[in-house]
Amino acid sequence: SNGYYWSRWNKCIYSSHDLSDMVFIDNYIFNKDVYIQFNSTVGEYVGYTEHGVYNAKNWNNNPGQLQAERAELERYCKHNAEIRQSAIADKS
């Protein structure tokens, strides 16, 4: 199609059983290119295009937005990983 394509993908990556190496990544994508990314290891937004750099600067200067994004590691990633791990461990 000749339209525009926008999406937002987030993911939780880890390999340890205690979740100590877990990373939350939130990608903002336009026409299949990541233009902004939040990585919990970095702790702030990073822009990869001119538009992305502009928005990342604004979002990083918004304490409420930044705090909410940083909290996703615990709220979303670790919470769901603990549920999955307990479901798997109970099946032994």
Secondary structure as UniProt FT lines:
FT   STRAND          6..13
FT   TURN            17..18
FT   TURN            20..21
FT   STRAND          23..30
FT   TURN            31..32
FT   STRAND          33..39
FT   TURN            40..43
FT   STRAND          44..47
FT   HELIX           50..60
FT   HELIX           63..72
FT   HELIX           73..78
FT   HELIX           79..89
FT   TURN            90..91
//
